[in-house]
Amino acid sequence: MAEAFEAYRHKKNEGKDGLSMEMGDIIQRVLYLSAILGIDIQKAILEKMEINKKREWDWKKINEKHA
């Protein structure tokens, strides 16, 4: 996650160590850990999406400004 944020901060989106590759790495690690721990990640994602449908989002508060 830290590597993805660093790539984002430096506006490096593509290529080795770019944001897209680092985001892919995060997803791979989450899926791998979920499998090891016996977590049904698909079920967890769908449940969380249902919860988030009812959530009120303060986009001004959670979005940082981009250059």
PDB file of N, CA, C and O in Angstrom:
ATOM      1  N   MET A   1       0.824  -1.180   0.000  1.00  0.00           N
ATOM      2  CA  MET A   1       0.000   0.000   0.000  1.00  0.00           C
ATOM      3  C   MET A   1       0.871   1.246   0.000  1.00  0.00           C
ATOM      4  O   MET A   1       0.585   2.220  -0.696  1.00  0.00           O
ATOM      5  N   ALA A   2       1.933   1.201   0.787  1.00  0.00           N
ATOM      6  CA  ALA A   2       2.829   2.356   0.858  1.00  0.00           C
ATOM      7  C   ALA A   2       3.488   2.608  -0.498  1.00  0.00           C
ATOM      8  O   ALA A   2       3.673   3.756  -0.903  1.00  0.00           O
ATOM      9  N   GLU A   3       3.838   1.530  -1.190  1.00  0.00           N
ATOM     10  CA  GLU A   3       4.460   1.685  -2.512  1.00  0.00           C
ATOM     11  C   GLU A   3       3.470   2.276  -3.515  1.00  0.00           C
ATOM     12  O   GLU A   3       3.857   3.087  -4.357  1.00  0.00           O
ATOM     13  N   ALA A   4       2.206   1.883  -3.436  1.00  0.00           N
ATOM     14  CA  ALA A   4       1.186   2.431  -4.325  1.00  0.00           C
ATOM     15  C   ALA A   4       0.998   3.921  -4.053  1.00  0.00           C
ATOM     16  O   ALA A   4       0.888   4.719  -4.984  1.00  0.00           O
ATOM     17  N   PHE A   5       0.961   4.286  -2.791  1.00  0.00           N
ATOM     18  CA  PHE A   5       0.790   5.692  -2.444  1.00  0.00           C
ATOM     19  C   PHE A   5       1.991   6.519  -2.905  1.00  0.00           C
ATOM     20  O   PHE A   5       1.841   7.650  -3.367  1.00  0.00           O
ATOM     21  N   GLU A   6       3.168   5.940  -2.773  1.00  0.00           N
ATOM     22  CA  GLU A   6       4.376   6.639  -3.222  1.00  0.00           C
ATOM     23  C   GLU A   6       4.340   6.871  -4.737  1.00  0.00           C
ATOM     24  O   GLU A   6       4.681   7.955  -5.209  1.00  0.00           O
ATOM     25  N   ALA A   7       3.931   5.865  -5.484  1.00  0.00           N
ATOM     26  CA  ALA A   7       3.807   6.008  -6.940  1.00  0.00           C
ATOM     27  C   ALA A   7       2.778   7.084  -7.274  1.00  0.00           C
ATOM     28  O   ALA A   7       2.987   7.887  -8.182  1.00  0.00           O
ATOM     29  N   TYR A   8       1.669   7.100  -6.541  1.00  0.00           N
ATOM     30  CA  TYR A   8       0.626   8.108  -6.737  1.00  0.00           C
ATOM     31  C   TYR A   8       1.173   9.511  -6.482  1.00  0.00           C
ATOM     32  O   TYR A   8       0.958  10.428  -7.274  1.00  0.00           O
ATOM     33  N   ARG A   9       1.879   9.661  -5.372  1.00  0.00           N
ATOM     34  CA  ARG A   9       2.441  10.962  -5.016  1.00  0.00           C
ATOM     35  C   ARG A   9       3.399  11.483  -6.080  1.00  0.00           C
ATOM     36  O   ARG A   9       3.475  12.686  -6.326  1.00  0.00           O
ATOM     37  N   HIS A  10       4.128  10.565  -6.706  1.00  0.00           N
ATOM     38  CA  HIS A  10       5.105  10.957  -7.730  1.00  0.00           C
ATOM     39  C   HIS A  10       4.518  10.936  -9.141  1.00  0.00           C
ATOM     40  O   HIS A  10       5.223  11.121 -10.133  1.00  0.00           O
ATOM     41  N   LYS A  11       3.199  10.705  -9.200  1.00  0.00           N
ATOM     42  CA  LYS A  11       2.470  10.686 -10.474  1.00  0.00           C
ATOM     43  C   LYS A  11       3.047   9.676 -11.470  1.00  0.00           C
ATOM     44  O   LYS A  11       3.055   9.909 -12.679  1.00  0.00           O
ATOM     45  N   LYS A  12       3.527   8.552 -10.934  1.00  0.00           N
ATOM     46  CA  LYS A  12       4.036   7.470 -11.770  1.00  0.00           C
ATOM     47  C   LYS A  12       2.925   6.427 -11.875  1.00  0.00           C
ATOM     48  O   LYS A  12       2.766   5.594 -10.983  1.00  0.00           O
ATOM     49  N   ASN A  13       2.165   6.473 -12.956  1.00  0.00           N
ATOM     50  CA  ASN A  13       0.990   5.617 -13.081  1.00  0.00           C
ATOM     51  C   ASN A  13       1.254   4.290 -13.766  1.00  0.00           C
ATOM     52  O   ASN A  13       0.609   3.294 -13.438  1.00  0.00           O
ATOM     53  N   GLU A  14       2.169   4.250 -14.692  1.00  0.00           N
ATOM     54  CA  GLU A  14       2.388   3.046 -15.490  1.00  0.00           C
ATOM     55  C   GLU A  14       3.800   2.503 -15.301  1.00  0.00           C
ATOM     56  O   GLU A  14       4.669   3.170 -14.740  1.00  0.00           O
ATOM     57  N   GLY A  15       4.010   1.281 -15.781  1.00  0.00           N
ATOM     58  CA  GLY A  15       5.324   0.676 -15.771  1.00  0.00           C
ATOM     59  C   GLY A  15       5.707   0.061 -14.433  1.00  0.00           C
ATOM     60  O   GLY A  15       4.931   0.059 -13.477  1.00  0.00           O
ATOM     61  N   LYS A  16       6.940  -0.466 -14.396  1.00  0.00           N
ATOM     62  CA  LYS A  16       7.453  -1.088 -13.172  1.00  0.00           C
ATOM     63  C   LYS A  16       7.407  -0.075 -12.034  1.00  0.00           C
ATOM     64  O   LYS A  16       7.842   1.067 -12.184  1.00  0.00           O
ATOM     65  N   ASP A  17       6.885  -0.502 -10.918  1.00  0.00           N
ATOM     66  CA  ASP A  17       6.735   0.340  -9.724  1.00  0.00           C
ATOM     67  C   ASP A  17       5.739   1.480  -9.916  1.00  0.00           C
ATOM     68  O   ASP A  17       5.706   2.407  -9.106  1.00  0.00           O
ATOM     69  N   GLY A  18       4.928   1.430 -10.973  1.00  0.00           N
ATOM     70  CA  GLY A  18       3.891   2.429 -11.193  1.00  0.00           C
ATOM     71  C   GLY A  18       2.651   2.105 -10.377  1.00  0.00           C
ATOM     72  O   GLY A  18       2.510   1.002  -9.849  1.00  0.00           O
ATOM     73  N   LEU A  19       1.762   3.071 -10.281  1.00  0.00           N
ATOM     74  CA  LEU A  19       0.555   2.919  -9.474  1.00  0.00           C
ATOM     75  C   LEU A  19      -0.278   1.713  -9.904  1.00  0.00           C
ATOM     76  O   LEU A  19      -0.747   0.953  -9.056  1.00  0.00           O
ATOM     77  N   SER A  20      -0.464   1.532 -11.198  1.00  0.00           N
ATOM     78  CA  SER A  20      -1.308   0.418 -11.652  1.00  0.00           C
ATOM     79  C   SER A  20      -0.715  -0.931 -11.241  1.00  0.00           C
ATOM     80  O   SER A  20      -1.449  -1.831 -10.831  1.00  0.00           O
ATOM     81  N   MET A  21       0.613  -1.076 -11.349  1.00  0.00           N
ATOM     82  CA  MET A  21       1.256  -2.332 -10.953  1.00  0.00           C
ATOM     83  C   MET A  21       1.176  -2.530  -9.445  1.00  0.00           C
ATOM     84  O   MET A  21       0.952  -3.647  -8.980  1.00  0.00           O
ATOM     85  N   GLU A  22       1.354  -1.475  -8.688  1.00  0.00           N
ATOM     86  CA  GLU A  22       1.305  -1.576  -7.231  1.00  0.00           C
ATOM     87  C   GLU A  22      -0.114  -1.891  -6.756  1.00  0.00           C
ATOM     88  O   GLU A  22      -0.291  -2.647  -5.801  1.00  0.00           O
ATOM     89  N   MET A  23      -1.124  -1.320  -7.413  1.00  0.00           N
ATOM     90  CA  MET A  23      -2.511  -1.631  -7.051  1.00  0.00           C
ATOM     91  C   MET A  23      -2.800  -3.107  -7.348  1.00  0.00           C
ATOM     92  O   MET A  23      -3.471  -3.780  -6.567  1.00  0.00           O
ATOM     93  N   GLY A  24      -2.293  -3.602  -8.473  1.00  0.00           N
ATOM     94  CA  GLY A  24      -2.438  -5.019  -8.797  1.00  0.00           C
ATOM     95  C   GLY A  24      -1.786  -5.893  -7.738  1.00  0.00           C
ATOM     96  O   GLY A  24      -2.327  -6.936  -7.369  1.00  0.00           O
ATOM     97  N   ASP A  25      -0.631  -5.474  -7.249  1.00  0.00           N
ATOM     98  CA  ASP A  25       0.079  -6.205  -6.208  1.00  0.00           C
ATOM     99  C   ASP A  25      -0.748  -6.261  -4.924  1.00  0.00           C
ATOM    100  O   ASP A  25      -0.810  -7.302  -4.269  1.00  0.00           O
ATOM    101  N   ILE A  26      -1.378  -5.152  -4.568  1.00  0.00           N
ATOM    102  CA  ILE A  26      -2.226  -5.117  -3.369  1.00  0.00           C
ATOM    103  C   ILE A  26      -3.367  -6.130  -3.490  1.00  0.00           C
ATOM    104  O   ILE A  26      -3.641  -6.885  -2.556  1.00  0.00           O
ATOM    105  N   ILE A  27      -4.019  -6.136  -4.634  1.00  0.00           N
ATOM    106  CA  ILE A  27      -5.151  -7.052  -4.840  1.00  0.00           C
ATOM    107  C   ILE A  27      -4.685  -8.501  -4.779  1.00  0.00           C
ATOM    108  O   ILE A  27      -5.350  -9.339  -4.170  1.00  0.00           O
ATOM    109  N   GLN A  28      -3.552  -8.804  -5.403  1.00  0.00           N
ATOM    110  CA  GLN A  28      -3.019 -10.172  -5.346  1.00  0.00           C
ATOM    111  C   GLN A  28      -2.768 -10.607  -3.914  1.00  0.00           C
ATOM    112  O   GLN A  28      -3.112 -11.726  -3.534  1.00  0.00           O
ATOM    113  N   ARG A  29      -2.173  -9.737  -3.124  1.00  0.00           N
ATOM    114  CA  ARG A  29      -1.859 -10.082  -1.737  1.00  0.00           C
ATOM    115  C   ARG A  29      -3.127 -10.271  -0.898  1.00  0.00           C
ATOM    116  O   ARG A  29      -3.183 -11.159  -0.046  1.00  0.00           O
ATOM    117  N   VAL A  30      -4.131  -9.444  -1.138  1.00  0.00           N
ATOM    118  CA  VAL A  30      -5.399  -9.587  -0.408  1.00  0.00           C
ATOM    119  C   VAL A  30      -6.063 -10.916  -0.769  1.00  0.00           C
ATOM    120  O   VAL A  30      -6.544 -11.627   0.113  1.00  0.00           O
ATOM    121  N   LEU A  31      -6.092 -11.254  -2.063  1.00  0.00           N
ATOM    122  CA  LEU A  31      -6.702 -12.518  -2.488  1.00  0.00           C
ATOM    123  C   LEU A  31      -5.943 -13.715  -1.917  1.00  0.00           C
ATOM    124  O   LEU A  31      -6.555 -14.681  -1.462  1.00  0.00           O
ATOM    125  N   TYR A  32      -4.621 -13.653  -1.942  1.00  0.00           N
ATOM    126  CA  TYR A  32      -3.793 -14.732  -1.417  1.00  0.00           C
ATOM    127  C   TYR A  32      -4.029 -14.921   0.085  1.00  0.00           C
ATOM    128  O   TYR A  32      -4.239 -16.045   0.542  1.00  0.00           O
ATOM    129  N   LEU A  33      -3.995 -13.838   0.847  1.00  0.00           N
ATOM    130  CA  LEU A  33      -4.208 -13.913   2.284  1.00  0.00           C
ATOM    131  C   LEU A  33      -5.617 -14.406   2.607  1.00  0.00           C
ATOM    132  O   LEU A  33      -5.809 -15.180   3.545  1.00  0.00           O
ATOM    133  N   SER A  34      -6.595 -13.960   1.832  1.00  0.00           N
ATOM    134  CA  SER A  34      -7.974 -14.411   2.042  1.00  0.00           C
ATOM    135  C   SER A  34      -8.083 -15.919   1.855  1.00  0.00           C
ATOM    136  O   SER A  34      -8.756 -16.600   2.628  1.00  0.00           O
ATOM    137  N   ALA A  35      -7.419 -16.433   0.828  1.00  0.00           N
ATOM    138  CA  ALA A  35      -7.450 -17.877   0.571  1.00  0.00           C
ATOM    139  C   ALA A  35      -6.792 -18.644   1.707  1.00  0.00           C
ATOM    140  O   ALA A  35      -7.325 -19.660   2.155  1.00  0.00           O
ATOM    141  N   ILE A  36      -5.642 -18.174   2.180  1.00  0.00           N
ATOM    142  CA  ILE A  36      -4.933 -18.843   3.272  1.00  0.00           C
ATOM    143  C   ILE A  36      -5.790 -18.879   4.536  1.00  0.00           C
ATOM    144  O   ILE A  36      -5.809 -19.882   5.250  1.00  0.00           O
ATOM    145  N   LEU A  37      -6.495 -17.787   4.808  1.00  0.00           N
ATOM    146  CA  LEU A  37      -7.291 -17.676   6.031  1.00  0.00           C
ATOM    147  C   LEU A  37      -8.704 -18.240   5.893  1.00  0.00           C
ATOM    148  O   LEU A  37      -9.475 -18.240   6.853  1.00  0.00           O
ATOM    149  N   GLY A  38      -9.039 -18.720   4.691  1.00  0.00           N
ATOM    150  CA  GLY A  38     -10.361 -19.308   4.481  1.00  0.00           C
ATOM    151  C   GLY A  38     -11.477 -18.286   4.428  1.00  0.00           C
ATOM    152  O   GLY A  38     -12.627 -18.604   4.730  1.00  0.00           O
ATOM    153  N   ILE A  39     -11.148 -17.060   4.048  1.00  0.00           N
ATOM    154  CA  ILE A  39     -12.150 -15.995   3.959  1.00  0.00           C
ATOM    155  C   ILE A  39     -12.793 -16.029   2.578  1.00  0.00           C
ATOM    156  O   ILE A  39     -12.095 -16.055   1.565  1.00  0.00           O
ATOM    157  N   ASP A  40     -14.113 -16.028   2.539  1.00  0.00           N
ATOM    158  CA  ASP A  40     -14.840 -15.932   1.271  1.00  0.00           C
ATOM    159  C   ASP A  40     -14.853 -14.456   0.880  1.00  0.00           C
ATOM    160  O   ASP A  40     -15.768 -13.715   1.240  1.00  0.00           O
ATOM    161  N   ILE A  41     -13.836 -14.045   0.146  1.00  0.00           N
ATOM    162  CA  ILE A  41     -13.654 -12.626  -0.155  1.00  0.00           C
ATOM    163  C   ILE A  41     -14.769 -12.090  -1.051  1.00  0.00           C
ATOM    164  O   ILE A  41     -15.154 -10.927  -0.928  1.00  0.00           O
ATOM    165  N   GLN A  42     -15.287 -12.918  -1.944  1.00  0.00           N
ATOM    166  CA  GLN A  42     -16.394 -12.468  -2.794  1.00  0.00           C
ATOM    167  C   GLN A  42     -17.607 -12.124  -1.931  1.00  0.00           C
ATOM    168  O   GLN A  42     -18.234 -11.082  -2.118  1.00  0.00           O
ATOM    169  N   LYS A  43     -17.928 -12.998  -0.995  1.00  0.00           N
ATOM    170  CA  LYS A  43     -19.057 -12.758  -0.083  1.00  0.00           C
ATOM    171  C   LYS A  43     -18.817 -11.496   0.746  1.00  0.00           C
ATOM    172  O   LYS A  43     -19.721 -10.678   0.914  1.00  0.00           O
ATOM    173  N   ALA A  44     -17.592 -11.341   1.264  1.00  0.00           N
ATOM    174  CA  ALA A  44     -17.266 -10.173   2.090  1.00  0.00           C
ATOM    175  C   ALA A  44     -17.390  -8.876   1.297  1.00  0.00           C
ATOM    176  O   ALA A  44     -17.889  -7.875   1.812  1.00  0.00           O
ATOM    177  N   ILE A  45     -16.942  -8.893   0.055  1.00  0.00           N
ATOM    178  CA  ILE A  45     -17.034  -7.697  -0.796  1.00  0.00           C
ATOM    179  C   ILE A  45     -18.495  -7.350  -1.064  1.00  0.00           C
ATOM    180  O   ILE A  45     -18.890  -6.189  -0.958  1.00  0.00           O
ATOM    181  N   LEU A  46     -19.290  -8.346  -1.409  1.00  0.00           N
ATOM    182  CA  LEU A  46     -20.706  -8.097  -1.700  1.00  0.00           C
ATOM    183  C   LEU A  46     -21.448  -7.577  -0.461  1.00  0.00           C
ATOM    184  O   LEU A  46     -22.286  -6.681  -0.567  1.00  0.00           O
ATOM    185  N   GLU A  47     -21.137  -8.141   0.710  1.00  0.00           N
ATOM    186  CA  GLU A  47     -21.761  -7.656   1.947  1.00  0.00           C
ATOM    187  C   GLU A  47     -21.362  -6.211   2.224  1.00  0.00           C
ATOM    188  O   GLU A  47     -22.200  -5.395   2.608  1.00  0.00           O
ATOM    189  N   LYS A  48     -20.090  -5.896   2.030  1.00  0.00           N
ATOM    190  CA  LYS A  48     -19.614  -4.536   2.278  1.00  0.00           C
ATOM    191  C   LYS A  48     -20.233  -3.552   1.289  1.00  0.00           C
ATOM    192  O   LYS A  48     -20.535  -2.416   1.654  1.00  0.00           O
ATOM    193  N   MET A  49     -20.424  -3.978   0.044  1.00  0.00           N
ATOM    194  CA  MET A  49     -21.063  -3.107  -0.946  1.00  0.00           C
ATOM    195  C   MET A  49     -22.489  -2.775  -0.528  1.00  0.00           C
ATOM    196  O   MET A  49     -22.940  -1.645  -0.720  1.00  0.00           O
ATOM    197  N   GLU A  50     -23.203  -3.736   0.037  1.00  0.00           N
ATOM    198  CA  GLU A  50     -24.566  -3.485   0.512  1.00  0.00           C
ATOM    199  C   GLU A  50     -24.565  -2.479   1.658  1.00  0.00           C
ATOM    200  O   GLU A  50     -25.407  -1.582   1.707  1.00  0.00           O
ATOM    201  N   ILE A  51     -23.621  -2.633   2.572  1.00  0.00           N
ATOM    202  CA  ILE A  51     -23.504  -1.680   3.683  1.00  0.00           C
ATOM    203  C   ILE A  51     -23.203  -0.285   3.152  1.00  0.00           C
ATOM    204  O   ILE A  51     -23.796   0.697   3.599  1.00  0.00           O
ATOM    205  N   ASN A  52     -22.283  -0.200   2.198  1.00  0.00           N
ATOM    206  CA  ASN A  52     -21.870   1.104   1.667  1.00  0.00           C
ATOM    207  C   ASN A  52     -22.965   1.797   0.853  1.00  0.00           C
ATOM    208  O   ASN A  52     -22.939   3.017   0.694  1.00  0.00           O
ATOM    209  N   LYS A  53     -23.922   1.030   0.341  1.00  0.00           N
ATOM    210  CA  LYS A  53     -25.032   1.653  -0.393  1.00  0.00           C
ATOM    211  C   LYS A  53     -25.828   2.597   0.508  1.00  0.00           C
ATOM    212  O   LYS A  53     -26.361   3.606   0.045  1.00  0.00           O
ATOM    213  N   LYS A  54     -25.903   2.266   1.783  1.00  0.00           N
ATOM    214  CA  LYS A  54     -26.672   3.065   2.734  1.00  0.00           C
ATOM    215  C   LYS A  54     -25.831   4.138   3.413  1.00  0.00           C
ATOM    216  O   LYS A  54     -26.354   4.969   4.155  1.00  0.00           O
ATOM    217  N   ARG A  55     -24.534   4.115   3.157  1.00  0.00           N
ATOM    218  CA  ARG A  55     -23.611   5.044   3.814  1.00  0.00           C
ATOM    219  C   ARG A  55     -23.645   6.410   3.139  1.00  0.00           C
ATOM    220  O   ARG A  55     -23.742   6.512   1.916  1.00  0.00           O
ATOM    221  N   GLU A  56     -23.565   7.436   3.940  1.00  0.00           N
ATOM    222  CA  GLU A  56     -23.474   8.787   3.393  1.00  0.00           C
ATOM    223  C   GLU A  56     -22.013   9.160   3.270  1.00  0.00           C
ATOM    224  O   GLU A  56     -21.254   9.056   4.233  1.00  0.00           O
ATOM    225  N   TRP A  57     -21.618   9.594   2.083  1.00  0.00           N
ATOM    226  CA  TRP A  57     -20.224   9.912   1.797  1.00  0.00           C
ATOM    227  C   TRP A  57     -20.035  11.422   1.743  1.00  0.00           C
ATOM    228  O   TRP A  57     -20.747  12.120   1.021  1.00  0.00           O
ATOM    229  N   ASP A  58     -19.091  11.908   2.494  1.00  0.00           N
ATOM    230  CA  ASP A  58     -18.711  13.324   2.441  1.00  0.00           C
ATOM    231  C   ASP A  58     -17.480  13.429   1.541  1.00  0.00           C
ATOM    232  O   ASP A  58     -16.343  13.391   2.011  1.00  0.00           O
ATOM    233  N   TRP A  59     -17.733  13.563   0.234  1.00  0.00           N
ATOM    234  CA  TRP A  59     -16.652  13.519  -0.750  1.00  0.00           C
ATOM    235  C   TRP A  59     -15.658  14.659  -0.560  1.00  0.00           C
ATOM    236  O   TRP A  59     -14.471  14.484  -0.837  1.00  0.00           O
ATOM    237  N   LYS A  60     -16.102  15.799  -0.105  1.00  0.00           N
ATOM    238  CA  LYS A  60     -15.189  16.912   0.129  1.00  0.00           C
ATOM    239  C   LYS A  60     -14.194  16.567   1.242  1.00  0.00           C
ATOM    240  O   LYS A  60     -13.038  16.989   1.212  1.00  0.00           O
ATOM    241  N   LYS A  61     -14.654  15.811   2.197  1.00  0.00           N
ATOM    242  CA  LYS A  61     -13.819  15.454   3.344  1.00  0.00           C
ATOM    243  C   LYS A  61     -12.813  14.346   3.013  1.00  0.00           C
ATOM    244  O   LYS A  61     -11.681  14.366   3.497  1.00  0.00           O
ATOM    245  N   ILE A  62     -13.233  13.379   2.185  1.00  0.00           N
ATOM    246  CA  ILE A  62     -12.367  12.213   1.954  1.00  0.00           C
ATOM    247  C   ILE A  62     -11.482  12.334   0.719  1.00  0.00           C
ATOM    248  O   ILE A  62     -10.519  11.578   0.591  1.00  0.00           O
ATOM    249  N   ASN A  63     -11.767  13.243  -0.179  1.00  0.00           N
ATOM    250  CA  ASN A  63     -10.938  13.399  -1.380  1.00  0.00           C
ATOM    251  C   ASN A  63      -9.913  14.489  -1.186  1.00  0.00           C
ATOM    252  O   ASN A  63     -10.232  15.612  -0.795  1.00  0.00           O
ATOM    253  N   GLU A  64      -8.665  14.133  -1.469  1.00  0.00           N
ATOM    254  CA  GLU A  64      -7.640  15.165  -1.407  1.00  0.00           C
ATOM    255  C   GLU A  64      -7.580  15.862  -2.757  1.00  0.00           C
ATOM    256  O   GLU A  64      -8.040  15.321  -3.763  1.00  0.00           O
ATOM    257  N   LYS A  65      -7.033  17.022  -2.777  1.00  0.00           N
ATOM    258  CA  LYS A  65      -6.925  17.795  -4.016  1.00  0.00           C
ATOM    259  C   LYS A  65      -5.816  17.207  -4.879  1.00  0.00           C
ATOM    260  O   LYS A  65      -4.767  16.809  -4.373  1.00  0.00           O
ATOM    261  N   HIS A  66      -6.056  17.158  -6.168  1.00  0.00           N
ATOM    262  CA  HIS A  66      -5.065  16.650  -7.119  1.00  0.00           C
ATOM    263  C   HIS A  66      -4.518  17.805  -7.933  1.00  0.00           C
ATOM    264  O   HIS A  66      -5.224  18.763  -8.245  1.00  0.00           O
ATOM    265  N   ALA A  67      -3.255  17.691  -8.264  1.00  0.00           N
ATOM    266  CA  ALA A  67      -2.629  18.730  -9.103  1.00  0.00           C
ATOM    267  C   ALA A  67      -2.854  18.421 -10.568  1.00  0.00           C
ATOM    268  O   ALA A  67      -2.406  19.174 -11.433  1.00  0.00           O
TER     269      ALA A  67
END
